[in-house]
Structure formats: C-alpha cells, structure tokens
C-alpha cells in the first residue's frame, strides 16, 4: 500500500516543524557538497588511471625502441 499525497504532505510539514527550514536547507547543502566531492574523486581516479595507462604504453614503446636500437648496433658491429 503506497502512501498518498496527503500522508507525504503531513510528513513534510512535520519535518519542517521539527527541524526548521534552515536546518533542512543546511542538510541539503551538505548532501550537495558530498555529491560534488564524490564526483571529483571519481574523475581524479579516472585521470590517474588514464595517465598510468598512457605512461605504461609510452614505456612499452620506448622499450621496443631501445631493443630495436640494440639489435641494429649488434648487427652493424658484427
């Protein structure tokens, strides 16, 4: 059995009377700050992940380049 609009309105009025408008808006502000902080943390983790992935690709590429130069030097010195 779902609550009716009238029951929801009564609960909202009671919350406003108990906590006051200022306290409820303060709580909503805190919730918004928490969400923003969470999103910022997620995006920073993704950036670190992408940077690490690019660094690994760059290292792999430079390792292959070093091996190629070593083989060329070995072939020319033979």
MOPAC internal coordinates of N, CA, C and O (Angstrom, degrees):
PM7 1SCF
backbone

  N    0.0000 0     0.00 0     0.00 0    0    0    0
  C    1.4383 1     0.00 0     0.00 0    1    0    0
  C    1.5242 1   109.03 1     0.00 0    2    1    0
  O    1.2310 1   119.86 1   -64.11 1    3    2    1
  N    1.2908 1   117.87 1   115.89 1    3    2    1
  C    1.4550 1   123.82 1  -177.43 1    5    3    2
  C    1.5318 1   110.26 1   -81.68 1    6    5    3
  O    1.2310 1   120.67 1   -32.76 1    7    6    5
  N    1.3409 1   116.32 1   147.24 1    7    6    5
  C    1.4720 1   118.86 1   178.09 1    9    7    6
  C    1.5316 1   110.83 1   -70.70 1   10    9    7
  O    1.2310 1   121.16 1   -33.90 1   11   10    9
  N    1.3093 1   115.39 1   146.10 1   11   10    9
  C    1.4719 1   119.71 1   179.14 1   13   11   10
  C    1.5279 1   109.48 1   -84.40 1   14   13   11
  O    1.2310 1   120.81 1   -10.00 1   15   14   13
  N    1.3248 1   116.05 1   170.00 1   15   14   13
  C    1.4579 1   121.50 1   179.10 1   17   15   14
  C    1.5268 1   110.58 1   -62.30 1   18   17   15
  O    1.2310 1   120.72 1   143.57 1   19   18   17
  N    1.3081 1   116.23 1   -36.43 1   19   18   17
  C    1.4525 1   120.51 1   179.51 1   21   19   18
  C    1.5321 1   110.83 1   -63.00 1   22   21   19
  O    1.2310 1   119.73 1   137.88 1   23   22   21
  N    1.3148 1   118.12 1   -42.12 1   23   22   21
  C    1.4666 1   121.93 1   179.23 1   25   23   22
  C    1.5267 1   110.72 1   -66.40 1   26   25   23
  O    1.2310 1   120.50 1   139.43 1   27   26   25
  N    1.3197 1   116.65 1   -40.57 1   27   26   25
  C    1.4687 1   120.58 1   177.88 1   29   27   26
  C    1.5234 1   110.10 1   -63.27 1   30   29   27
  O    1.2310 1   120.03 1   138.48 1   31   30   29
  N    1.3276 1   117.54 1   -41.52 1   31   30   29
  C    1.4648 1   122.25 1   178.96 1   33   31   30
  C    1.5274 1   110.46 1   -62.08 1   34   33   31
  O    1.2310 1   119.87 1   138.34 1   35   34   33
  N    1.3059 1   117.85 1   -41.66 1   35   34   33
  C    1.4664 1   121.20 1   178.71 1   37   35   34
  C    1.5267 1   110.56 1   -62.62 1   38   37   35
  O    1.2310 1   120.10 1   136.91 1   39   38   37
  N    1.3177 1   117.42 1   -43.09 1   39   38   37
  C    1.4671 1   121.36 1   179.22 1   41   39   38
  C    1.5304 1   110.65 1   -63.61 1   42   41   39
  O    1.2310 1   120.23 1   137.77 1   43   42   41
  N    1.3262 1   117.16 1   -42.23 1   43   42   41
  C    1.4653 1   120.97 1   179.40 1   45   43   42
  C    1.5254 1   110.37 1   -63.65 1   46   45   43
  O    1.2310 1   120.08 1   135.55 1   47   46   45
  N    1.3263 1   117.45 1   -44.45 1   47   46   45
  C    1.4672 1   121.26 1   179.14 1   49   47   46
  C    1.5253 1   110.19 1   -61.87 1   50   49   47
  O    1.2310 1   119.99 1   137.70 1   51   50   49
  N    1.3136 1   117.62 1   -42.30 1   51   50   49
  C    1.4627 1   120.51 1   178.36 1   53   51   50
  C    1.5309 1   111.72 1   -63.78 1   54   53   51
  O    1.2310 1   120.34 1   139.78 1   55   54   53
  N    1.3152 1   116.96 1   -40.22 1   55   54   53
  C    1.4685 1   120.13 1   177.90 1   57   55   54
  C    1.5237 1   111.22 1   -63.13 1   58   57   55
  O    1.2310 1   120.63 1   137.00 1   59   58   57
  N    1.3182 1   116.41 1   -43.00 1   59   58   57
  C    1.4639 1   120.14 1   179.23 1   61   59   58
  C    1.5248 1   109.92 1   -64.39 1   62   61   59
  O    1.2310 1   119.98 1   139.04 1   63   62   61
  N    1.3211 1   117.65 1   -40.96 1   63   62   61
  C    1.4615 1   120.64 1   179.27 1   65   63   62
  C    1.5249 1   111.57 1   -66.56 1   66   65   63
  O    1.2310 1   120.12 1   140.67 1   67   66   65
  N    1.3168 1   117.38 1   -39.33 1   67   66   65
  C    1.4663 1   120.62 1  -178.51 1   69   67   66
  C    1.5245 1   112.75 1   -72.83 1   70   69   67
  O    1.2310 1   120.62 1   133.70 1   71   70   69
  N    1.3140 1   116.41 1   -46.30 1   71   70   69
  C    1.4650 1   120.16 1  -173.53 1   73   71   70
  C    1.5196 1   113.56 1  -100.01 1   74   73   71
  O    1.2310 1   119.57 1   157.41 1   75   74   73
  N    1.3021 1   118.43 1   -22.59 1   75   74   73
  C    1.4595 1   121.06 1  -176.56 1   77   75   74
  C    1.5138 1   110.75 1    81.90 1   78   77   75
  O    1.2310 1   121.27 1   -25.10 1   79   78   77
  N    1.3208 1   115.18 1   154.90 1   79   78   77
  C    1.4740 1   119.86 1  -178.60 1   81   79   78
  C    1.5166 1   111.82 1   -63.79 1   82   81   79
  O    1.2310 1   120.20 1   142.11 1   83   82   81
  N    1.3249 1   117.22 1   -37.89 1   83   82   81
  C    1.4702 1   120.58 1  -177.52 1   85   83   82
  C    1.5176 1   112.41 1   -63.12 1   86   85   83
  O    1.2310 1   120.81 1   137.26 1   87   86   85
  N    1.3220 1   116.05 1   -42.74 1   87   86   85
  C    1.4625 1   119.58 1  -178.16 1   89   87   86
  C    1.5299 1   110.91 1   -68.12 1   90   89   87
  O    1.2310 1   120.28 1   140.34 1   91   90   89
  N    1.3300 1   117.07 1   -39.66 1   91   90   89
  C    1.4690 1   120.49 1   179.75 1   93   91   90
  C    1.5273 1   110.34 1   -66.06 1   94   93   91
  O    1.2310 1   120.16 1   136.88 1   95   94   93
  N    1.3451 1   117.29 1   -43.12 1   95   94   93
  C    1.4704 1   118.73 1   179.21 1   97   95   94
  C    1.5293 1   110.55 1   -67.10 1   98   97   95
  O    1.2310 1   120.37 1   146.49 1   99   98   97
  N    1.3304 1   116.91 1   -33.51 1   99   98   97
  C    1.4693 1   120.21 1   176.57 1  101   99   98
  C    1.5269 1   110.55 1   -64.58 1  102  101   99
  O    1.2310 1   120.74 1   137.89 1  103  102  101
  N    1.3324 1   116.20 1   -42.11 1  103  102  101
  C    1.4586 1   120.65 1   177.90 1  105  103  102
  C    1.5277 1   111.22 1   -63.27 1  106  105  103
  O    1.2310 1   120.53 1   138.20 1  107  106  105
  N    1.3205 1   116.60 1   -41.80 1  107  106  105
  C    1.4701 1   120.25 1   179.01 1  109  107  106
  C    1.5302 1   110.34 1   -65.16 1  110  109  107
  O    1.2310 1   120.46 1   142.74 1  111  110  109
  N    1.3401 1   116.73 1   -37.26 1  111  110  109
  C    1.4628 1   120.36 1   176.32 1  113  111  110
  C    1.5114 1   111.31 1   -63.01 1  114  113  111
  O    1.2310 1   120.63 1   138.41 1  115  114  113
  N    1.3417 1   116.41 1   -41.59 1  115  114  113
  C    1.4657 1   120.73 1   177.86 1  117  115  114
  C    1.5281 1   111.34 1   -64.15 1  118  117  115
  O    1.2310 1   120.88 1   140.69 1  119  118  117
  N    1.3302 1   115.93 1   -39.31 1  119  118  117
  C    1.4705 1   120.23 1   177.99 1  121  119  118
  C    1.5321 1   109.56 1   -63.57 1  122  121  119
  O    1.2310 1   120.31 1   136.34 1  123  122  121
  N    1.3306 1   117.01 1   -43.66 1  123  122  121
  C    1.4667 1   120.87 1   179.56 1  125  123  122
  C    1.5304 1   110.96 1   -62.44 1  126  125  123
  O    1.2310 1   120.09 1   138.05 1  127  126  125
  N    1.3275 1   117.44 1   -41.95 1  127  126  125
  C    1.4702 1   120.71 1   178.00 1  129  127  126
  C    1.5236 1   110.62 1   -62.56 1  130  129  127
  O    1.2310 1   120.91 1   139.92 1  131  130  129
  N    1.3313 1   115.87 1   -40.08 1  131  130  129
  C    1.4575 1   119.61 1   178.56 1  133  131  130
  C    1.5162 1   112.22 1   -63.50 1  134  133  131
  O    1.2310 1   120.52 1   139.09 1  135  134  133
  N    1.3272 1   116.60 1   -40.91 1  135  134  133
  C    1.4678 1   120.79 1   178.89 1  137  135  134
  C    1.5210 1   110.20 1   -65.38 1  138  137  135
  O    1.2310 1   120.20 1   136.21 1  139  138  137
  N    1.3359 1   117.22 1   -43.79 1  139  138  137
  C    1.4728 1   120.79 1   178.84 1  141  139  138
  C    1.5237 1   110.71 1   -61.80 1  142  141  139
  O    1.2310 1   120.69 1   137.33 1  143  142  141
  N    1.3244 1   116.28 1   -42.67 1  143  142  141
  C    1.4659 1   120.45 1   178.93 1  145  143  142
  C    1.5207 1   111.13 1   -63.13 1  146  145  143
  O    1.2310 1   120.63 1   139.06 1  147  146  145
  N    1.3182 1   116.40 1   -40.94 1  147  146  145
  C    1.4587 1   121.00 1   178.48 1  149  147  146
  C    1.5245 1   110.95 1   -62.61 1  150  149  147
  O    1.2310 1   120.42 1   133.48 1  151  150  149
  N    1.3381 1   116.80 1   -46.52 1  151  150  149
  C    1.4693 1   120.38 1   179.46 1  153  151  150
  C    1.5221 1   110.95 1   -62.68 1  154  153  151
  O    1.2310 1   120.45 1   140.08 1  155  154  153
  N    1.3347 1   116.74 1   -39.92 1  155  154  153
  C    1.4660 1   120.56 1   179.25 1  157  155  154
  C    1.5231 1   110.25 1   -63.48 1  158  157  155
  O    1.2310 1   120.50 1   137.55 1  159  158  157
  N    1.3287 1   116.65 1   -42.45 1  159  158  157
  C    1.4626 1   120.86 1   178.36 1  161  159  158
  C    1.5118 1   112.07 1   -63.00 1  162  161  159
  O    1.2310 1   120.44 1   138.86 1  163  162  161
  N    1.3187 1   116.76 1   -41.14 1  163  162  161
  C    1.4694 1   120.68 1   178.65 1  165  163  162
  C    1.5214 1   110.36 1   -64.23 1  166  165  163
  O    1.2310 1   120.05 1   135.82 1  167  166  165
  N    1.3410 1   117.51 1   -44.18 1  167  166  165
  C    1.4665 1   119.26 1  -178.56 1  169  167  166
  C    1.5213 1   111.04 1   -67.45 1  170  169  167
  O    1.2310 1   119.78 1   145.04 1  171  170  169
  N    1.3498 1   118.02 1   -34.96 1  171  170  169
  C    1.4654 1   120.23 1   177.36 1  173  171  170
  C    1.5235 1   110.68 1   -65.99 1  174  173  171
  O    1.2310 1   120.46 1   140.62 1  175  174  173
  N    1.3326 1   116.73 1   -39.38 1  175  174  173
  C    1.4646 1   120.04 1   177.66 1  177  175  174
  C    1.5188 1   110.86 1   -63.80 1  178  177  175
  O    1.2310 1   120.18 1   140.14 1  179  178  177
  N    1.3314 1   117.26 1   -39.86 1  179  178  177
  C    1.4660 1   120.42 1   179.12 1  181  179  178
  C    1.5204 1   110.48 1   -66.03 1  182  181  179
  O    1.2310 1   120.09 1   139.87 1  183  182  181
  N    1.3483 1   117.44 1   -40.13 1  183  182  181
  C    1.4644 1   120.72 1   178.73 1  185  183  182
  C    1.5285 1   110.38 1   -64.23 1  186  185  183
  O    1.2310 1   120.26 1   137.53 1  187  186  185
  N    1.3301 1   117.11 1   -42.47 1  187  186  185
  C    1.4637 1   120.29 1   178.69 1  189  187  186
  C    1.5250 1   110.25 1   -63.20 1  190  189  187
  O    1.2310 1   120.94 1   140.29 1  191  190  189
  N    1.3191 1   115.81 1   -39.71 1  191  190  189
  C    1.4562 1   121.08 1   179.43 1  193  191  190
  C    1.5220 1   110.73 1   -63.90 1  194  193  191
  O    1.2310 1   120.69 1   134.87 1  195  194  193
  N    1.3470 1   116.28 1   -45.13 1  195  194  193
  C    1.4618 1   120.18 1   179.40 1  197  195  194
  C    1.5268 1   110.73 1   -65.25 1  198  197  195
  O    1.2310 1   120.32 1   139.20 1  199  198  197
  N    1.3219 1   117.00 1   -40.80 1  199  198  197
  C    1.4646 1   120.89 1   179.82 1  201  199  198
  C    1.5223 1   110.25 1   -63.89 1  202  201  199
  O    1.2310 1   120.46 1   136.95 1  203  202  201
  N    1.3255 1   116.73 1   -43.05 1  203  202  201
  C    1.4622 1   120.48 1   179.28 1  205  203  202
  C    1.5204 1   110.03 1   -64.53 1  206  205  203
  O    1.2310 1   120.06 1   139.56 1  207  206  205
  N    1.3313 1   117.49 1   -40.44 1  207  206  205
  C    1.4605 1   121.39 1   179.95 1  209  207  206
  C    1.5313 1   110.06 1   -64.38 1  210  209  207
  O    1.2310 1   120.16 1   135.97 1  211  210  209
  N    1.3315 1   117.31 1   -44.03 1  211  210  209
  C    1.4651 1   120.58 1   179.03 1  213  211  210
  C    1.5220 1   110.46 1   -64.86 1  214  213  211
  O    1.2310 1   120.43 1   141.67 1  215  214  213
  N    1.3376 1   116.77 1   -38.33 1  215  214  213
  C    1.4550 1   121.16 1   179.31 1  217  215  214
  C    1.5264 1   110.26 1   -63.98 1  218  217  215
  O    1.2310 1   120.52 1   138.63 1  219  218  217
  N    1.3165 1   116.62 1   -41.37 1  219  218  217
  C    1.4653 1   120.52 1   178.83 1  221  219  218
  C    1.5220 1   110.11 1   -64.51 1  222  221  219
  O    1.2310 1   120.37 1   137.33 1  223  222  221
  N    1.3412 1   116.90 1   -42.67 1  223  222  221
  C    1.4636 1   120.12 1   178.26 1  225  223  222
  C    1.5178 1   110.34 1   -63.12 1  226  225  223
  O    1.2310 1   120.56 1   138.80 1  227  226  225
  N    1.3464 1   116.53 1   -41.20 1  227  226  225
  C    1.4615 1   120.43 1  -179.65 1  229  227  226
  C    1.5202 1   109.71 1   -64.92 1  230  229  227
  O    1.2310 1   119.93 1   136.38 1  231  230  229
  N    1.3338 1   117.75 1   -43.62 1  231  230  229
  C    1.4626 1   121.17 1   178.74 1  233  231  230
  C    1.5217 1   111.10 1   -62.30 1  234  233  231
  O    1.2310 1   120.45 1   138.65 1  235  234  233
  N    1.3241 1   116.75 1   -41.35 1  235  234  233
  C    1.4579 1   120.32 1   179.29 1  237  235  234
  C    1.5215 1   110.26 1   -64.23 1  238  237  235
  O    1.2310 1   120.76 1   140.30 1  239  238  237
  N    1.3227 1   116.15 1   -39.70 1  239  238  237
  C    1.4610 1   120.17 1   178.38 1  241  239  238
  C    1.5099 1   111.56 1   -66.66 1  242  241  239
  O    1.2310 1   119.81 1   138.55 1  243  242  241
  N    1.3240 1   117.96 1   -41.45 1  243  242  241
  C    1.4626 1   120.34 1  -179.83 1  245  243  242
  C    1.5228 1   110.55 1   -70.63 1  246  245  243
  O    1.2310 1   119.82 1   146.98 1  247  246  245
  N    1.3422 1   117.95 1   -33.02 1  247  246  245
  C    1.4663 1   120.59 1   175.41 1  249  247  246
  C    1.5202 1   110.45 1   -63.98 1  250  249  247
  O    1.2310 1   120.28 1   137.55 1  251  250  249
  N    1.3218 1   117.07 1   -42.45 1  251  250  249
  C    1.4603 1   120.91 1   178.91 1  253  251  250
  C    1.5269 1   109.64 1   -64.52 1  254  253  251
  O    1.2310 1   120.37 1   140.19 1  255  254  253
  N    1.3145 1   116.90 1   -39.81 1  255  254  253
  C    1.4698 1   121.28 1   178.84 1  257  255  254
  C    1.5317 1   109.86 1   -64.12 1  258  257  255
  O    1.2310 1   119.93 1   137.32 1  259  258  257
  N    1.3253 1   117.74 1   -42.68 1  259  258  257
  C    1.4621 1   121.92 1   179.11 1  261  259  258
  C    1.5212 1   110.63 1   -63.35 1  262  261  259
  O    1.2310 1   119.91 1   136.90 1  263  262  261
  N    1.3175 1   117.78 1   -43.10 1  263  262  261
  C    1.4569 1   121.75 1   178.84 1  265  263  262
  C    1.5210 1   110.60 1   -63.35 1  266  265  263
  O    1.2310 1   120.35 1   140.24 1  267  266  265
  N    1.3345 1   116.93 1   -39.76 1  267  266  265
  C    1.4650 1   120.55 1   179.73 1  269  267  266
  C    1.5235 1   109.92 1   -63.99 1  270  269  267
  O    1.2310 1   120.38 1   135.91 1  271  270  269
  N    1.3551 1   116.89 1   -44.09 1  271  270  269
  C    1.4635 1   120.31 1   179.44 1  273  271  270
  C    1.5255 1   110.53 1   -64.56 1  274  273  271
  O    1.2310 1   119.91 1   141.66 1  275  274  273
  N    1.3228 1   117.77 1   -38.34 1  275  274  273
  C    1.4586 1   121.30 1   179.54 1  277  275  274
  C    1.5235 1   110.38 1   -64.57 1  278  277  275
  O    1.2310 1   120.36 1   138.06 1  279  278  277
  N    1.3465 1   116.92 1   -41.94 1  279  278  277
  C    1.4625 1   120.14 1   178.38 1  281  279  278
  C    1.5260 1   110.92 1   -66.02 1  282  281  279
  O    1.2310 1   120.23 1   140.23 1  283  282  281
  N    1.3384 1   117.16 1   -39.77 1  283  282  281
  C    1.4625 1   119.71 1   179.60 1  285  283  282
  C    1.5320 1   110.25 1   -64.41 1  286  285  283
  O    1.2310 1   120.39 1   138.82 1  287  286  285
  N    1.3295 1   116.86 1   -41.18 1  287  286  285
  C    1.4593 1   120.11 1   179.07 1  289  287  286
  C    1.5172 1   111.24 1   -65.61 1  290  289  287
  O    1.2310 1   120.93 1   141.98 1  291  290  289
  N    1.3494 1   115.82 1   -38.02 1  291  290  289
  C    1.4681 1   119.74 1   178.85 1  293  291  290
  C    1.5309 1   109.91 1   -66.31 1  294  293  291
  O    1.2310 1   120.46 1   140.67 1  295  294  293
  N    1.3153 1   116.72 1   -39.33 1  295  294  293
  C    1.4693 1   120.15 1  -179.49 1  297  295  294
  C    1.5298 1   111.45 1   -69.24 1  298  297  295
  O    1.2310 1   119.75 1   143.02 1  299  298  297
  N    1.3147 1   118.09 1   -36.98 1  299  298  297
  C    1.4650 1   119.92 1  -178.81 1  301  299  298
  C    1.5267 1   111.49 1   -76.40 1  302  301  299
  O    1.2310 1   119.97 1   151.46 1  303  302  301
  N    1.3261 1   117.67 1   -28.54 1  303  302  301
  C    1.4550 1   119.34 1  -179.62 1  305  303  302
  C    1.5297 1   112.14 1   -81.27 1  306  305  303
  O    1.2310 1   119.70 1   165.15 1  307  306  305
  N    1.3344 1   118.18 1   -14.85 1  307  306  305
  C    1.4598 1   120.87 1  -178.11 1  309  307  306
  C    1.4730 1   112.58 1   -75.64 1  310  309  307
  O    1.2310 1   120.10 1   180.00 1  311  310  309

